[in-house]
Amino acid sequence: MSKKGSSFKDALQNVFAVSVILIGFVISYALFKTVMGNPVNFEGGNPAGRALEGNYLGIIYKGGPIVPILMTCVLTLIVFIFERLITLSRAKGKGRLNAFVHNLQTLLSEDKIEEAMVVCDKQKGSLANVMKAGLLRYRDLQKDKELEKDQKILSIQKSFEEATALELPMLSKNMVIFSTLASISVLIGLIGTVLGMIRAFAALAQSGTPDALQLSQGISEALVNTAFGITGSTLSIIAFNFFTSNIDSYTYKIDEAGFSLTQNFAASLKEQ
């Protein structure tokens, strides 16, 4: 892939990420105002008053203006979870990876290079792309009479490294979104918590009888934002660890298949 093509894909990815955040905020704000802020959720039909007992939509609305931002974080997280699931599913290809690797190892042990490339074409995905690049180089080096054996082995290893370097960025792309959301969700929730506590203490600081409504709203704002922030952060950490584990496992299979092909090629050179 050329640098120009790679830059274009990166630009598209950035546009996609920004679009997801902006659209997520618009949807979150609309839900916050029209659904959670619906007068039917409050005593006397007044959103400025108390939420009806047990009405969680009204309670969430009392979390204040920070809530739509936290909802945006959660929606963004959900979108990128689906994006990663789809991307990694495509990267794995059509069949089971373990069966694919085993099939390749069997074909290579029988020196059936062309058949192995056909299997790669059927499998598709990142592992198949890397293996096909190595198999093409494998076939070319078999016909090469000029290079020394060590040079041939280094050449096929280099072809694997180059092919892997092209595939790995696609696997790990957008992972920074999860780590970022894990951090900022808690911080944004903390901001909402502090604002809620400021409102609560302001109600207590009034002379005479404290304003019970302002006090309860301040406490609600603090607790709702704390809950949203912790929830968003927890889900982001779970998603990050889940996808990281899958990527590591997939990378290991790529390395295993590449090592198997290199060893098979080195063995075939010794037999010559």
N, C-alpha and C positions, 0 to 999 in steps of 0.2 A: 504494500500500500504506500502511495506517495505521501510526502509531507503535506502537500496541498489537500489531498483527499482526507488525511487524518485531521487536519485543522478544520476542514469543513464539517466533518462529523462531530468534532468537539464543540464547534459553534452551535450546531443543531441541538446537541445535548444540553448545552447551557440555556438555549432558548426554551427547550422543553422543561427544564427544571424551573426556570423563572415563571413560565406559563402555568405550571402546576401550582406554584405557590400563590400567584396572583388569583387564579381561578378558585383555588381552595379558600382564599381569604374572602372573596366575593360570596361564595356559597356559605361559608361559616357566618359571615355577617348577616346574610339574608335569613339564615336559620335562627340566629340569635335574636333578631328583631321580630320576625314574623311568627316563628313557632314558639320559641322559649319566652318571648316577650308578649305573647298573645294575652289580652286582658282576661280571658277565661281561666288563666292560671293563677290569678291573684284575688285576694279578698276585695270585694266591692268592684271587681273589674278594673282595678287601678294598678298598672304595672309599678307605680311608685310605692305601692303599699306592700303588705306582706304576701308571700306566696301561700297558696292554699296548703293546708297540712297534707303531707305526703305527695305533693305535686312536685316531682323532681325537675320538670322543665322550668317551673317558676323559680325553684331553688337555684338552678344553674344560672338563670338570668340574673339573679342577685349577685352573681360573681363579678359583675361589672364589665367594663370595656376590655379587660385583659382576656376574657373568656374567648372572644372570636379569634384572637391570635393563637391561643392554645388549641382551639379547634382546628385552626389552619395547620398547625404542626401535626396533629393526629391525622387529618385528611391527607397531608403530604406524605406522611409515613405509610398510610394504606396504599396510596398510588404507587409508591416506589417498591413496596413489598410485592405487588402484582407485577411491576416492571421487571424486578429481579427474578421472580419465579418464571416468567415467560422467557426471559433472556437465557437463564441457566438451563431451562428445559430445551431450548433450541440448541444450546451449546453441547448438550449431552447427546444430541442426535436422536435417531429413531428407535434404536434397539438398546438392550441392556449393555452397559459399558463393560462389565466383567466378561460377558459372553463375547463381546466384540474383541476385547484384548486377547482372550483365550483363542479365539478363531484366528486372529492375526498371528499369534505365536505359533500355532499349528501350521499355517500356510508358510510362514518364514522358515520353519524347520525343514519343510519340504522344498524350499527354494521356489515357491510359487508366487513370484513378485507380482505378475500381472493380475492373478486372482485376488491377491491381497489388496491391490488398488481398486479393483471392482467392489470389494467388500467396503472399502473406505467411501466410495461414491454412494453406496446404498445407505451406509450409516449416517453420513453427514455429521455436522457439528464440529466443535473445535478440535477434539481428539482426532477425529478422522482427517481433518485438514492438516494437522501436524504430521500425522503418520503418512499421509499421501505425499507430503513434501519430502519426508525422509525416504520413502520408497522410490520416488522419482530420482533422488540423488543416489540411492542404493543401486538402481539399475544403470545409471550413467557411469558410476564408479566401477561397476563390474566390467564394463567395456573399455575402461581407461587402462592403457598399458604403460603410461608414462609416469604416473605418480607412484611413489613408494607406498608400502602398506600402511606405515604410520600416518602418512599424509592423507591417505584415503579415509582412515578412521577419524582423524581430526576434521576432515571435510564433512563427513556425514554427521558428526556431532555438531558442527557449526550450523548445518542446515536445520537440525532440530532446534537449536537455540534460537535461530532467526524466526522459524515458524512459530515457536512457542511465544516469542516476544510479541508477535503480531496478534496472538489470540488472547493472552492473559489480560491485557487492558480491558477487553470487552467483558471479561468475567468479573473483574474487580471494580468496574465503573459504577459510580453512584453509591459505593459503600460509604463514602465520606458523608453522604446525606444522613445515614443512620447514626453515625458517631456524633455528627453535629446536632441532630435532633435530641439525642440522648442527653447532651449537655445543656442546650438552650431551653428545652422544655422545663427543666427544673428551675433554671434561672428566671424564666418568664413567669412561671408559677410563683416563684418567691417574690417577684415584684408585686404581683397581685395580692399575695399574702400580706406584704408590708402595707400596701395601700388600704387593704381591708382593716388591718389593725390600727392604722392611723385614724380611720373613720370611727372605729369602735372606741378608741381612747378619747377622741374628740367629743363623742357623745357622753362619755363618763366625766369629762372635764367641765361640762356645763354646770353653772351654779343651780342649786335647787335639785329637783328630781332629774336624774339622767334621762335622756331621750331614748326610750326603750326601742323604738323603731329603728333609729339610727344605729344603736348598739347592736341589734340583731342583724341588721343589714351589713354592718362592718364585719361581724364574726362570720356571716355567711360568705361574704366576699373572700375573706381570708381562707376559709376551709375549702370552698369550691375551687379556687385557683391552686391551692396546694394539691388537691386531689387530681385535678387535670394535669398539673405539671409532673407529678409522680407517675401517673398513668402513662403519659406520653413518653417519659424517659424510660420507664420499665419496658414498654413495648419496643422501643427503639433498640435497647440493649439486647433484648431477646432476638430481634430480627438481625441485628449485626452479628451476633454470635452464631446464629443459625446459618446465615449465608457465608460467613467466613469459614465455618466448618465444611460446608459443601464445596466451596472453592478450593480449600486445602486438599480435600479428598480427590477432587477432580484433577488438580495439579499433580498430585501424587500418581494418579493413573497415567497422565501424560508422560511423566518422568519414567515410570515403570515400562511403558510401551516403547519409549525411545531407547531406554537402556537395553531392552530385549532385542530391538532391531540392531543396535550397534554391536552387541555381543554376537549376534547371529552373523553379522557381516564380518566381524573380526575372525570368527571361526571359519567362515568360508574362504577367507584369505589364507589361512594357515593350511588349508587343504590343497590350495593351488601349488 
